[in-house]
Each structure stands twice: as structure tokens, then as C-alpha cells.
């Protein structure tokens, strides 16, 4: 499947759709756009895959950062305990 190049406005519009930021009328416009051609559906599918990969990476980074904060707090708590002994 060849990747269709989207203009920035259409890409932003579809990302807003994926993010749940559009109202019902705008969502219907996306559905009409998707039904208009296979090329549009292919472009949407490609963008959706990229969007989901980015979201997954962002979530993974967030989880790792939160774990690092917890680990750091535990490290300093244990260090304080050993200094108190």
C-alpha cells in the first residue's frame, strides 16, 4: 500500500478526530471523507497507525518516568534510613 501524502490541514483534522476533539458534525465530515475514496481510507489508516505508535511511545515514556521517580524516592528513603543507623 502506497502512503498517501496529506496536507497539514487534513492531517491536523484527522488527528483531532483520532483524539476525540471534534464535534458530531465534524466527525460526520470525517466519515464522509473516508467513504469518498479508498485513497482517503488508506491515508487515514496510515496516519492512525503512526498516531497510535506515537501515543504508545508517549505512554511508555510517561510510565518509565513515573517509575523512575518512585525508584528515586525509595532510594533516598533507604539512604536516609541507613544514615540514621
C-alpha positions in Angstrom: 0.0 0.0 0.0 1.5 3.3 -1.1 1.4 6.0 1.5 -0.7 9.0 0.5 0.7 12.4 1.4 -1.8 14.5 3.3 -1.7 18.3 3.6 -1.1 19.6 7.1 -4.7 20.9 7.5 -6.2 17.4 6.6 -3.6 15.7 8.9 -4.5 18.0 11.8 -8.2 17.4 11.2 -7.8 13.7 11.2 -5.6 13.8 14.3 -8.3 15.8 16.0 -10.7 13.1 15.0 -8.5 10.4 16.4 -8.1 12.4 19.6 -11.8 12.8 20.1 -11.6 16.6 19.7 -14.3 17.0 17.0 -18.0 17.7 17.5 -20.6 15.3 15.9 -20.9 17.4 12.7 -17.1 17.4 12.2 -16.9 13.6 12.9 -19.6 13.1 10.3 -17.5 15.1 7.8 -14.6 12.8 8.5 -16.8 9.7 7.9 -17.9 11.2 4.6 -14.3 12.0 3.6 -13.4 8.4 4.5 -16.2 7.0 2.4 -15.2 9.2 -0.6 -12.3 7.1 -1.7 -10.0 4.2 -1.0 -7.1 6.6 -1.1 -8.6 8.6 1.7 -9.1 5.4 3.8 -5.5 4.3 3.1 -4.2 7.7 4.2 -6.3 7.6 7.3 -5.2 4.1 8.2 -1.5 5.1 7.7 -1.9 8.2 9.8 -3.8 6.2 12.5 -1.0 3.7 12.8 1.6 6.5 13.1 -0.6 8.3 15.7 -1.1 5.1 17.8 2.6 4.3 17.7 3.4 7.9 18.9 0.8 7.6 21.7 2.1 4.3 22.8 5.7 5.6 23.0 4.5 8.7 24.9 2.6 6.5 27.4 5.6 4.2 27.7 7.9 7.2 28.4 5.4 8.5 31.0 5.2 5.2 32.8 9.0 4.9 32.8 9.4 8.4 34.2 6.9 7.7 36.9 8.6 4.5 37.8 12.0 6.3 37.9 10.5 8.9 40.3 9.2 6.2 42.6 12.6 4.3 42.4 14.4 7.5 43.2 12.2 8.3 46.2 12.7 4.8 47.5 16.4 5.0 47.0 16.7 8.2 49.0 14.4 6.9 51.8 16.6 3.8 52.1 19.7 6.0 52.1 18.2 8.2 54.9 17.4 5.0 56.9 21.0 3.7 56.6 22.4 7.2 57.5 20.2 7.2 60.7 21.7 3.8 61.8 
